[in-house]
Each structure stands twice: as C-alpha cells, then as structure tokens.
Amino acid sequence: MNTASASGYLNNLLVGRPAASPLAWLNQLRAHAVDRVGALTVPNTRDEDWRFTDISPLTKLTFQPAQEVSPLAPAAIEPWAIGESAARLVFVDGIYAPQHSFNRAGLVVEDLAAGLNRHGAAPQTQLGRLAAFERNAFAALNTAFLHDGALIVVPRDLALAAPVHLLFVATRPHAASYPRCLVIAESGSALTLVEDYVALQDEAYFTNAVTEIALGANAQVNHVRVQREGAEAFHIANCAVSLARSSRYHAVSVALGARISRHSLGVVLAAEGAECSIDGLALIGGRQLADTHTLIDHAVAQCLSRQLHKCIVDGAAHAVFNGNILVRAGAQRTDSAQSSRNLLLSGKARVDTKPQLEIFADDVKCAHGATVGQLDVDEVFYLKSRGLSETAARNLLTYAFGAEVIERIPVASLRRSLEQSVMARTQAAPGTEQRP
C-alpha cells in the first residue's frame, strides 16, 4: 500500500466518530487526534518497529463502529465471568453495556463518558497524556473516538483486594471498536485489574485499544491482560504506564486469539524506588501472528524491572517479541533483567525475538537473553521412561512451558480458566493445527 492510500485508509476509519462532548478539553483532545490521524499512515514492514509484522490484511477490509449495543442475554457472557470481581464493566462491540455491569468496589469504576463529567479534574491531567499519539497512528485513531471506555480511580491508601474486571465482547463482523481505559491509582492504593477481550463470532473485525495507568507514590497495580479474540480478528493495543516513587506494577499478558495481534506496552519508572515486573505468554497456531513490543524506561536512579516473555508457536504461526530496556543518563543503580523464551512446535512455525538494552549510565546491573528451540529431547525421553507416550510427554512439557506465566496471575478463577485453555491448546497430536 502506498503512502497516499495508507493515509486514506486511516481517514476512512474516522467515519462514525462520536458527537461533540460538553467538555471543551475533550473535544480539543479528539480534534488534535484527528489531525494526527490525517498526518500519519498505516505502518508497514519498511518501518523498523513493524518490519516483522505485516498488517496489510487489515487494510484490505472495511470496518465501521457499531452504533448500538447488540442485545445479549446474561448467559452469553457468563463463560467469562470472574466470581471474585468487586466490579465489572462490560462493553459490547465497544459500547458500554450497563445491564451487564456492576460496581461493589466502593471506588470510581464507571463508563468513561459519564465519569469524565463527574470526575473531570483528575482524568483531564492523565487522559491522552500517557499514551502519546503524535507518532502512533492507532493510538491517535483510538483517541479520535474517545467516548465509551473505563475510568477507574482508586483513592489514596485504599487497597482493593478483589479484582476489577473489564470485559470487551465482540459480536459483530466487520465492526471496529476503540476500547479506552484510564486507571489512576492514588498514593498508597492497591488494585488488581483484569482487561479481557473475547468474541462471540469468528469473522473479521477490528479492536483498537488504548490503556493508560498512572500510579501514585507507594501504589500497587496488578494488571492482567487476556486477549482471546475471534479467529479472524485484528487486535492492536497500546498500553502506557507511569510509576511514581516506590510504586509497583506487575503485568501478566496472555495472547491466545486473533488472526493478527500486536500489543505495545510502555512503562516509565519515573521516580526512585519504583519497580515493575512484566510477564507475557503468546500461544498461537495455524496462521496467527502475535507481536509484543515493550519499552521499560528507567528514567531515574534506583529502580528495578523484571521481564519474562514466552511464545509457543505451532502450525505456520509467527510470533514477534521486541523488548527494549532503556536506562537513561543519571539512572544509576538500575537493576533490570529480561528473558525471552520461545518454543517452536512445527517446522513452519516462526519466531522473531529482539531483546534490547540501551544503557546511558555506568552503575547498573542489567541482563537480557533469548532462546528459540524445540522441546528438549532428554526431557521427552525422561517422561517416556516414566511410562508416558511420546505425545503425552510432549503435551505435558508444552503445557508446563506456558503454565509458568499463567501461574503468576493473582486471580484464582481466571488462572484456573486459562490453565484449562492452555491445556486444551497443547493436547493436540503432533502436527495438528489448532484454532485460536
């Protein structure tokens, strides 16, 4: 696709934007995003950040936002319910569905459109500021559609033990949705957030999500992100996180679905004592493509980060991981480690992994590493010597490889559900391709 047609495709996606808001600042933010969409183009494999990820199939299809919520019986979303949840917001094809939502959390968990009117001062300082869209076409497109979404504000020193569940359900083929989530965790607060993308149909549609999370001093956020979209879906997501002094952010991301998916996560450790740990798993097969890009920005001294990303790739699927750790000048006594581990289950499976370190300080402890391979023949032999068949041994080892990440999810019912999904996806006979 040439530059003109790539730009035109983005402009065509702007059709169906929401009506003007009573908030002047929000209208200005949307207008600026529209301007950026007009100036940017769809990225392609000639762009360094996208050279392993060809999203041209997306540009061959037309998508429009839904104008009304599809009627769904409560039973339709029951399979994805999290029993421990203190609050749940449900969005159907990108539109807030209050009839399926509840809030027993004792804090602000509400639809963004209504919440900005009631709590505009704090959100105004964060919304659109963390997830920069000046050079990001998809973040700009999402911001141009700012309306429905999730607003979560955790008050100072409140620790919420039960999770908050954001459930995004896709029901319509050829629909575009623009989920937005803004989380403000004030000083000393604690939150567990589950961001969950599911589907009730397998035809093509487009999810373009943006999440922004601001942690105050000594705040703690556990962020679980599950992408289990439909088999022909396109899923592009950007998440930006800012950490204040002595705050802690733990993310677990699991990618199972979509024809093509890309998740970009940027974490800024902006004050001393901040810590983050990022765990990820992509389990794909068939002709799926799953791309994960991360940037951990050690902006100041005395911060810690840990990252483990795993890919299990079967069939003719393609996984991409690009993890960048940036240690800025003056960020002395940084402690950072990153590991990319990848398992290929077929001769046609492919992984491109690129762990990176950019260090501009001298008193640091940083390490990274990457492995790509097949199942260990000695481990397979050991299990066979204990009575397992070849297939059972391989299935067990494949499941164990992925379960290491799943076990780090702090929500018991979701952890069990995903363990079952991973088990099911790793129980095929050798050479059998799985649908997402």
N, C-alpha and C positions, 0 to 999 in steps of 0.2 A: 504494500500500500504506500503510495507516495505521500509527501508531507501535506499537500492540499486535501487529499481525500481523508487522511488520518485526522486532520483538524476538523474537517466537515463531519466525520463520524461522531466526534465528541459533541459538536454543536447540535446534531440531530438528537442526541440523548438528552439535551436540555428541555425538550418538549415535555410539557406536563408538570412544570415546576409549581410549587405551592403558591397560593395567593400571598399578597403582602402581609407582613406581620404588623401589629400595633407598636412593636418595638423598633424604633428607628435604627438602633445599633445593629439589630439582627438583619434588617433589610440591607444595611450598608455592608455587612459581612457577606451576605449572599451575593450582592451585586459585585463585590470585589472578586468573589469566587467565579462568578460568571465571566468576568473579564479575563481571569486566568485560564479558564477553560478555552476561551476563544484564542488565547495566545499559545496554548500548548498543543501537543499532538499525542496520539496514542503511541506509547513506547514500542520499539521493535528490537529485533536481535542485533541491530547495529549499535544500540545503546549498551554501554558496558554493564549496567546493572540488570539488563534484561537479555544478555546475549545467550543464555541457556534456556530462555523461556519465551517460546513463540506463542503469542496470544492472537495471531491473525485469525484463527477460527472465530473469535469473539466478534471481530469487525465484519464478518460475513453475515451476521444476523442482526435483526432489528428488535429492540426491546423498548417497552414503554411502561411507566409506572402504573400500578393499579390505582383506580380511583375510589374504590370502596372495598371494605373487608369482605372476603368470602365467608359465607356462613359455615361455621364449624361446630359440630356437637362437642361437648366436653370430652367425650370418649376418644375423639380424634387426636387429641394432644396428650391423652393420658399416658401413652407409652414413654413420653419424655419427661413426665412429672418427676420432681425431686421432693421426696417426702419431707426432708429436713428443712425445706425452704421457709424462711421468715417472710419473704416477699417474692412475688413473681410478676414480671411484666411480659406479656405476650404480644408479638407483632406478627400479623398475617400479611404476607407479601409486602412487608414494610410499613403497614398501617397498624397503629395501636389498637388492640382489641381488649377494652376494659372488662368485657364479660368473662374473659378467661384469666384476668389478672387479679392479684390481691396484694395487700401490704399489712403485715402484722409486725413489722420490724421496729416501729417506733422512731423512724427517721424518714428523711425525704427519699422516697423511691417512687417516681412518678413519670408520666409521659413528659418528654422534653418540651413539647409545645405549650402545655399548661404550666409546667414547672418554671419556665423562664419568666412567665408573667408574675409568678408569686415569689420567685427567689432570684430575680434577675441580677442583683448586685454581685454575688459571688460567682455565678456561672459566667457572667459577662467578662470577668477577668481571665477566664480559662478557655472558654469555648472558641475553637478555631485558632488558639494561640499555641497549643502544644503540638498539634498535628499540622505542621506547616504545609501549605498547599501552593506556595509560589511556584514551585517547580515540580509538583506532583499532580498530574492530570486527574487521577482518580480521586485523590483527596479533595481537589478543587470541585470536581463534579459532585461528590457527596455533600460538600459544604453549600453548593448552589441549591441543593434540595433540602436544606435544614428545615425540618418540621417535626415529624414524629421521631421519637428516639427515647432514650432512657436518661434520666437525671437522677443521680444518687449523691446525696450529701450526708456524710457521717459526721455528727457533731463531735466537738472536742472531748476527748477522753472516754468516748463511748466505744466499747468493744462488743460487736455483734457476733455471737458465736455461730448462729445459724446462717446458711448462705442466702444470698440474693440471686435469683435465677432470672436471666434474660433469655427468653425463648423466641427465636425468629423462625417462623414456619413459612415455607414456600409451597403454594398450592396451585399457582397459575403458570402455564407455559408461556414463554416469551415475555414475561414480566421483568421489570427492573425494580430493584428495591435498594434503598440507601440508608441502612441502619446507622444510627449515631448513638454513641454512649459517652456521657460525661460523668466521671466519678471524682468527687472532691472528698478526700479523707483528711479531716482536720487533725490538728496536733493531738497525739496520744490515742487516736482512734484505731479500730481494727475492723476489717471487713473481709469476707470471702465472697467473691463474685464469680458466677458461672455464666459465661457467654456462649450460647448454644444455638447452632444453625442446623436445621433439619428440613426435611422435604416430605411432602405427601404425593409427589409425582416425579417422574423421571425424564421429562422432556427438558429442552434447553430453557434456561432463564439466567438472570444476571443479578448477583448480590455484590454490592459495592459498599463496604462497611468501614467506618472510622470510629475508633475508641480513644478517648483521652482520659488519663488518670493522673491526678495531682495528689501527692502525699505530703502532708504537713510533717513537722518535726515529730519524731518518735511514732509516727503512724505505721501501720502494718496492713498490707493488702495481699491476699492470696487470690490470684486471678487464674481461673480455669477456662480455657477456650476450647470448644469442641466444634469441629467442622465436619458434619456428616450430611452434606448437601446431596441432591439428586445426581444420578449417573451422568447426565449431560449438562450439568450446571457449570457456570463460570462464577468463581468466587474470588474477589480481590479485596483485601483488607489491609488497613493501616492502623497501627496502634502506637500511641506516643505516651510515655510515662516520665514524670518528673519527680525526683526524690529529694526531700529536704533533709535536714540534719538528723542522723541516727534513725532514719526511716528504713523499712524493709519491704521489698516487693518480691513475691515469689509467683512465677508464672508457669503453668503447665498447659501446653498446647498440643492438641491431638487432631490430626488431619486424616480423615478416612474417605471422604466423599469428593464429589465434583469431577467433572471432566478436566478442567484446568483450574488450579487454585494457586493463589500467591498471598502469603501473609508477611507483612513487613512490620517489624517491631523495633522501635527506638526507645532506649532507656537512657535518661540523663541522670547521673549521680551528681547532683548539683550542690551538695553540702557535705561537710566532713561526717564520717561515721555512717553514711548511707550504704546499704547492702542490697544486692539483688541476686536472685537465682532464677535461671530460665531453663526449663526442661521442655523438650519437644519430641513428638513422635509423628512420623508420616508413614502410614500403612496403605500402600496403593498397589493396584494391579491393572490388568487389561491394558488400556491405552491412556491411563490417567497421567497427568503432570501435576506435581505438587512442589511448589517453590517456597522456601522460607528464607527471608532476609532479616538479619538482626544487626543492630548497632548498639553497643554498650559504650556510652560516652562517660569516661572518668574525667569529669570537668574540674574536680578539686582533689585535694590530698586525702589520704586515709579512708579510702572506700574499698569495698570488696565486691567482687562479682564471680559467679559460677554459672557455667552453661553446659548442658548436655543435650545434644540433639541426635536422634536416631531415625533412620529410614529403613523400612522393609519394603523391598520393591520386587514385584512379581510380573509375569507376563511381559508385555512390551512397554511397561510404565517407565516414567522418567522422574526422578526426584532431584531437586536442586537445594543446596544449602550454601548460603553465603553469610558468614558470621564475622563481623568486624568489631574488634575491641580497640577503642581509641583512648589513649592516655595522654592528656594534654600537658603542655608545659606547666610546671608547678604542681602537678598532681602526684607529688611524692608519696611514697609508702602505699602505693596502689597494690592490691592483691587480687589477681584475676586469673582464671583458668577456664579453658574452653575445650570441649571434646565433641567431635563429630564422628559417629559410628554408623556404618551403613552395611546392610545385608542384602545381597542380591540372590533371588530365588530362581532365576531363569537366565538363559543365555542371552535373551533380548532385553533384559532389564538394564537400566542405566542410572547412574548417579553422578552428578557433578557437585563436588564439595570444595569450598574455598574458605577455610578459616583464615582470618587476617588479624595481625597485630600492628597497630600504629602507635609507637611509643615516643613521646617527646619529653620524658622525664627520666632521670637516671637511677633513682632509688625506688625500684619497683620489683615486684615478683609476679611475672606473667608467664603463662604457658598455654600452648594450644596443640592440638593433634587431630588427625583424621585417619580413619581406616575404612576401607571398602573391600568386601570379600564375601565369600560364601560360608555356609555352615562349616564348622570345624570337623574334619573327618574323624579326628580322635574322639571328640565328644559324641559324635554319632555312634562310633564303634563301642564306646563305653556303655551307652544306653542299650545298644543291641545285645551286648554281653550280659545285661541285666534282664533280658527277656523281651524287650520291646522290638517291634518290627521296624524295618527301615523307615517306613512312612511315619509311624508313631514317634520314633526318635526325632526325626526332622521336624515334625509338627510341634513337639514339646520344646525343642530348642528355639524354634522360631517364636513361639509364644513367650518363652522366658525372656528373649531378647527385647520384645516390646513391653512386657509387663513391668520391667524396671522403671519405666517412665509412668505408666498407669498407676503404679503403687504410690506415687508421690502426690496424687490427687487427694485433697483433705476432706472430700465429701464421700461418705461411705457408700451410699446407694448409687451414686454416679460412678464411683470406682468399680463397683461390682458389675454394673451395666456395661461399662466399657471393657472390663476384663472378659465378659461373655462375648462381646463383639469381636475383640481381638482373637479370642479362642476360636470363634467360628470362622474368622477370616484366615486363620492359619491351619485349619484342619483339612484343607483340600489335598487330594492326592497330588504328587509331583506333576508339574506341567499343566494342572488345571487352573485356568484363569478365573479370577473372582470379580464379580461386580462390586462397586463400592456400596 
